[in-house]
Amino acid sequence: MKRLSANEKWRQLRLRERREKRRLRQRASQSSRLAERSQLWGRGFDDAPEEEEERDPAVLTYSWPDVPDRGWYIREETATIKCPKTFSLIENPDETIEAFDRMVVARRDPRVREIIIDQRGVVDTDLCASAVLGVLVQGGKGQVDRYQHLLPTDPAARELARAAGLPRILRVPFADSRGVLFYDLVAGPPNAQRAKGSSLKEIEATNIVDYIDRCFGKYDFKLLPETRRHLSILITEVLSNSEDHTDLGAWWMAAYLRQGAAFGDCHLTLFNLGRTISESLRAPNVSERVRGGCEPVRQALLSRKAFKRGYTEECFWNLAALQPGVTSKPEGATVDEDRGTGFVRIIEAFQEIGVSPRAPSAPVMAVISGSSYIRLDGTYRLQDYRNEDGNSVQRIAFNADNDLKEPPDRRFVHTIRKHFPGTILSCRFYIDRQHLLEQSRHVTALT
């Protein structure tokens, strides 16, 4: 008997599950539903989350179509998703994405009626990992009978997980942690539902800049008008890229500030699920100018046998997407020559104002797409580069000569073992009053 793939089993079961959910909804009263929801989220949460509209599970079937389930066979009705000690896409992408894969496998298995998300061993975590996990859980509400969330035992990780992790993202009521200013996870609409006029991405770009300004306000500073406008344009560009890189057109964004006495720890994440950057730039309808401009560089790398296990063609295309003027927009589309640098310019702005000498590290951004990882921490920056035509252009190649025809520094551009089905940008920076007193270009003190 032919063994069905995970996708085939999922498609066959969707209709049956919908019928079952409809039957349960008809049988249960409003009060009993709320009582049942209050038990869905396991220990530590006594109140029920607000009733939400049913979400389309297509986010799961579209985004993780071929996740392997080898070695993850589930023999009981309960599946436990154990998060790694470092649950972070910036610092530990492989083990973190593996936790996502296990969630997908568990949700696709028709035998699973309960999923336990076990974060008790988590010590280091960040918002990007929790946001993606939250979207996977959100997209599957009602497909299992019960979710449990076991919070970290480490006090600092537990506080952060409550304030900026699954409980907050899923809007489970609890007493807010002091000193955390959160920007709730917002989802961009699919292509078919985009509004005319001012798009949601432009509105949310303005909102997130307002939020960042409030974060600086907690330390008695505010962004200058030109910096506000600049950041809003950059974030709109990144959200536009997210729409370009997925047939669904959907994207998600969230942020938080954890206030400390010495400095604030701020984290911003933006991601989409769908095509990777590499898949988008190699699509047939991409501008010939872009393909033609990248091809000589790709051929030079091929001739030098630069593509190896640690640096693949997928890495090259993801690196190419950070260069000015490189975009996946189709032939004939109006393209800003600076388009493509939004990722880089956002972190460069924060590397000027988001520094704290008392923080454990410098501001950092990770860009993960498919099996490619790019890390920006200020070691390499956009620089002027004179091309073969004698024109000066901006470029970031992550090597000493700033030359895309040379392999990049593997510490900053490399492959990962796992595959993220889309693109995620995760940025961490700091707000330090002492450092801001020395700044005049982007911020000014509140009067």
N, C-alpha and C positions, 0 to 999 in steps of 0.2 A: 504494500500500500504506500502510495506516494506521500511523503511527509510535506505538509504545507509549510510555506515560509511564514515568517512572522507577519509580513504584510498581508498575505492571503488570509491568514487566520483572523487578522484584525478586520478586514473588509467583510468577511462572512459573519462576524459577530456583532458588527455595528448595528444592524437592523434589529437583531434579537435584544441587544442591550437597550436600544431606544424603546422598544415595546415594553420591556420590563420596567424601565424608569417611568414610563407613562402610567403603567398599572400602579406602581407604588405611589405616584403623585396623586392619583385619583383616590386611593385608599386612605392616604394620610391626611389629616387635618392640618391647618396652618400651625397650630400650637404643637402638634406632635412632630411636625417637621423641624421646628425650631429646637425642640428638645433633642431630637436626633442629631441635629447639626452641632449642638453644644458638646456632644460626645465624640464628634468626628475627629477633633484635633488632639485628643489624648491628654496627657498629664499637664497640669499647670494652667489650663484655660477653663474657667468655670462658666463663662458666658458664651452665647452663640454668636458667630459673626452675622452681620446683616445679610438678609436674603439677597442673593444676586441672580441675575438672569443666567440661564444656562449657556455655557460657552461651547463654541464649535470645537470638537476635538481634532479638527484638521491640522492644527498646529503640530500635533504629535505625528500624524501619519505623513504629513508633508515634509516635516523637518528632519525626522530621523527615519527615513524609509528603509534603510538596510543595516541598521545597527546589529552587530553580531551578538548572538546569545550563547555562543559556545562556552561551556564552563559555568553558565549561570542558570542552569536548569532549576526550576522551582518545584519542590515536591509537596508543598503544603499551601494552604489558603492564605498564609501570611508571608509577605516578602519584606525583608529588612534591608534598607538602603543605608549602609554604613559610610559616613563621610570621613575622608582622611583627616589626619592630624592638622595638616595645613590645607584648609578648604579654600583655595584661592586660585583664580585663573591667572593672576599675575605671577605668583610664585610657584605654583604647583599645578600647571594646566592638565597634565596627563591623568593624575589620580582624580582630579576634580571632574574632568569630563567623563571618566569611567563611572563616577557616581551618577551622572546624568544618564549614561547608557543603561545602567542597572535599573534606574527608574523607568525608562522606556520599556525595557524588557518585562519588568514586573507589570506595568500597566497593560501590556499587550497580551499577557497570559490570561486566558479565560478562567483559570482556576483561582486567581488571586482575588480575595475579597477584602484584604487588609494590607496596607503598606505602612511600615514603621520607618520613619526617617530618623536615624540614630546619629546624633551629633555629639554624643557624650564625650568622645575622645578628641574633639576639635579644640585646638589651642590657638591657632592663628587662622583668621577668616577675614573676608572682605565682602563688600556689597555685590560685586559682579557675580560671584558664585551663587549667593542666595537669590539674586534676581532671576537668574536662568532657572534654578531649581523651582522657584516660585511660579514661574510661567508654566513649567511642565505640570506642576500640581494644579494650578488654576485651570489649565486646559483640559484636565481630566476629572474635575469634580463630578461626582455622580456615577463614575464608571467603576469605582470600587465602593464598598460599603463604609470603609473607615480608614482615616489616616491618623497616625500618631506621630508626634514630633517630640523627640527626646533632646532637651537642650544640653549644651556643653556643661561639663562639671567645672571646668576652669572658670573662675569668677569673671575675668575680663572678657573672655570669649562668650560667656553666658549673657553678660550685659549687652554686648554688641549683637548677639544673635536675637535677643528679644527686641532690641530697639530698631535694628536695621536688617533683620533676617526674615525668615518665613512668617513668624507671627505678624509682623508689621506689613509685609508685602501682601499677605492674605487677609489683612484687616481683621485679625482676631483680636477682640477687645482685651486689653490688659493695661496695667498702670504704666504710663510712659516712663522710660528711664530718664533721669535728670541729665541735662547737659547734652542731649542728642537732638539736633534739628534735622528733620527728615523731609525729603522731597519724595512723595509717594510715587510708586511705580506707575508710569503712564504708558499706554499702548497706542501706537499710531494705527490708523484704520487700514484695512486692506485696500487694494487698488480701486475696487468697485464702490467704495464708500467715501472716497476723498471729497472734501468739501471744495466748493468753488471759492474764489477770492482768496482771502488770507487763509492759507492752509494750516492744518494742525501743527505741522512741523515748525512753521514760523511762529505761531502762538506759543508753542512749548519752548522754543528756543528763547523767546523773550522771557517766559516764566522762569526758566532755569537760571537765566542770568540775573533776574530779580532775586531768586533764591540765593545765588552765590553772593550777591551784594549784601543780603541779610546776614550771611555767614560772616563776611568781613565786618559788618556792623556790630556783631557780637564782640569784636575786638577794637571797636571805636574807629573803624576806617570804612570808607566807601569807595567803590570803583569810580574812576573818572568817566564822564559821558562817552568819550572816544573809545575807552576800553570796553565799556558795556556794549556799544554798537559793534565793535570788532568781534567780541566773543559771540554775540548773537548771530552774526553772519557766519562765523566758523561753525557753530553748532547746527545752524540751519543747513549748511553744506554737508555736514556729516550725516544728518538725518535724510537729506536728499540722496546721498550715496546709499544709505540703507534701503531706501525705497527702490533705487535702481538695481540693487543686487538681489532682489527677491521677487518672484512672480506674485507672491502674496501682497507685497508692498507694505508689510507690517514691520514695526520696530517698537522697541521698548526703551525707556529711559528712567533712571532713578538716581538719587544722590543722598548723602547724609553728611553731617558735620558732628563729630564727637568732640565736645569742648573739654579742654583741660586747663589747668591753672597756668601752665607754661605756654602751650600752643594748642591749636585746634587741628584735628585730623579730618580732612575732607576727602570724600570719595565720590566720583561721578562715573556712571556706567551707561553706555549706549550699545544696543545690539539688535541685530535682525536675524531671522532664521530663513534659510532658503539657499540661493546660490552663493558660493564663495566668491571672493574678489577675483581669484584666478579664473573661475568658470565664467564670470561676467565679462572680463576683459578678452577672453578668447571666443566669445560668442560671435556668430557670423555677422550680426548687424552692427558691431562696434566700428567706430570711425576708422577708415583706412589710414588716416593720418596717425592715429594712435598705434595701430598695429605696425604700420611702416616704420614709425619712429622707434618702436621697441625691438623689432626684429633684428636689426644689425647688432644690437647689444646682446640679444639672446644667442645669435649665431657665434659671436665672439666668445661667449662663455662656453658654448658647446665645443668650439674648436680647442679650447684650453682644458676641456674635460673638467670644468668647474662644478658641474652638477653632480653631486654625490649624495650620500645618505643624509648628511647634515644640512645640505643646501640643494634644494631641488628646483625644478622649473616653477612649481607652485610658489615657492618662496620668492623667486625672481618676479613673478607677476604681482605678488602682493607688495613687494618692494617698489616695483614700477608704479603702482597705484598711489604711492606717496609723493610722486614727483609732480611739479606744476604742469597743469594742462592735460594730465592723463586721466581719462574718465571712461566709463563704460557706456556713456550716452551714445545712441546710434548715429550713423552717418547723417549729416545735415542738421543736427541739433546745435543750438547756440551754446557755446562752451566758453566759460571764463578761463583765461590762460592760467590763473592761479588755482583753478579747481583741482582737487586732489590733495592739497596740502593742509586741509582742515585738521586732520589728526595731528600733524606735526606742529602746526602753529598754535593749537590749543595748549599742548604741553609746554611749548617754548614760552608762552605767556605765563603759565603757572610756574615755570622754572625761574622766572624773574621775581614774581610776587609771592609764590607759594613755598618759600624756603624757610626752614627753621634750623638753626645750628644745634638745637636741642632734640630734634627729631631723629629717629633711628636710621633714616635714609633720606636721600634726595627725592624730590618729586619724580614720579615715574608713571609711564603709560605703557600698557601692553595692547597690541593689536593682534588678535588671533582670528584667523580665517582658514577653514579647512584644517590642514595639518601644518600650517605655517604660523610661526610665532615671531613677532617683532617687538623689541623692548626699547623704549626711548627714556633715557634718564639724564640727558644733557651731555653725555660723552661725545655723541655725534649730533650735529645740528645742520639745518639748511644753510648752505654756503653758496657763494657765487662760483660758477664754473664756466669756463670758456669752451664752448662746443667746437666741433669741426668747422662750422661756418664762421667762427670768430665772434659769435654772439655770446654775451654773458647771460647765463640763466641760473636759477636757483636749483640746487640739487642736494639730496642727502643719500649717500651711498654706503654709509657705515664702514668705511675703510679709510686708511691714512691719506690716500690720494683723492678721495671723494669721487671715485671713478666707478660707474656702474658696470663697466666691462671687467672689473676685478671682483673676485668674491668678497662678500661682506664679512665683517667680524662675526664669527659664529657665536660669540657670547650674546649678540644682540639680534641676529637674524638666523633662525634655524628651524628645522622641522621638529614636530612633536610626534609621539607615537600614536596618539588618539586623533580623532577627527571632530572638529566642531562644525556643524552643518549651517554655516552662515558666517557672520562677522561680529566680533565683540570688541569694543573699545573700553578699556578700564583705566581710569586715571586717578591717581592719589597725589594730593598735595597738602600743604600745611598752611596754617594762618598763625603767624607769630608777630605780636605787636612790636617787639624789639626790632625785627627785620623790617617791618613795614615803615618804621620811623625813618629808615634810610632810603625809602622808595619815594619817588615823585612822579614817575612816568605813568603808572597805572592806577594808583590809589591816592586818596587824600584823607587826612584826619577829619573826623566828625567834629563839628564845632558845637 
